[in-house]
Amino acid sequence: MRSDGISRAAKDIVQATFFQKVILCALAGFAAACLIQWGKVFVEGADKALNGGYEHRASDPLAPQK
């Protein structure tokens, strides 16, 4: 009986090539950068939402007078 294709791939140990590892690391790095950027935007938005009600009442002593 001939064993090839998907049934053989499940039985053999498949090693990733160097180029596949480079692509995988690039994708992982991109995903990490996306998560970090999303976190920064989320925190800035949450901070603005929480402090938005106080901005019109708070006066900055170092700000130029209008």
Legacy VTK file of the C-alpha trace (Angstrom):
# vtk DataFile Version 3.0
C-alpha trace
ASCII
DATASET POLYDATA
POINTS 66 float
0.000 0.000 0.000
1.295 3.418 -0.947
1.453 6.025 1.810
1.810 9.610 0.681
0.143 12.981 1.064
-1.680 13.981 4.216
-1.609 10.535 5.810
2.164 10.457 5.508
2.604 14.040 6.743
0.882 13.184 10.007
3.318 10.314 10.626
6.568 12.053 9.633
8.231 14.770 11.663
8.121 17.925 9.585
10.860 20.443 10.254
10.332 24.100 9.458
12.851 25.643 7.122
14.875 28.701 8.077
12.760 30.914 5.819
9.552 29.654 7.435
10.983 30.471 10.848
11.904 33.980 9.692
8.373 34.555 8.395
6.871 33.199 11.622
9.050 35.483 13.754
8.158 38.484 11.584
4.455 37.748 11.977
4.840 37.273 15.734
6.724 40.578 16.004
4.069 42.365 13.980
1.318 40.921 16.175
3.174 42.012 19.323
3.637 45.532 17.945
-0.066 45.692 17.087
-1.034 44.663 20.608
1.309 47.223 22.158
-0.046 50.000 19.945
-3.638 48.967 20.643
-2.885 49.054 24.372
-1.450 52.570 24.121
-4.475 53.840 22.194
-6.839 52.104 24.615
-5.158 53.618 27.671
-5.053 57.105 26.115
-8.723 56.877 25.192
-9.717 55.624 28.619
-7.681 58.367 30.273
-9.321 61.017 28.108
-12.779 59.592 28.817
-12.180 59.560 32.562
-10.618 63.019 32.767
-12.783 64.698 30.118
-15.229 66.029 32.674
-12.505 67.797 34.622
-10.706 69.528 31.751
-13.148 72.435 31.513
-12.874 73.167 35.253
-9.181 72.628 35.822
-6.874 75.553 35.228
-3.246 75.100 34.329
-1.136 77.672 36.203
1.538 77.495 33.501
-0.875 78.012 30.599
-0.959 81.439 28.967
-3.889 83.585 30.039
-6.636 84.188 27.472
LINES 1 67
66 0 1 2 3 4 5 6 7 8 9 10 11 12 13 14 15 16 17 18 19 20 21 22 23 24 25 26 27 28 29 30 31 32 33 34 35 36 37 38 39 40 41 42 43 44 45 46 47 48 49 50 51 52 53 54 55 56 57 58 59 60 61 62 63 64 65
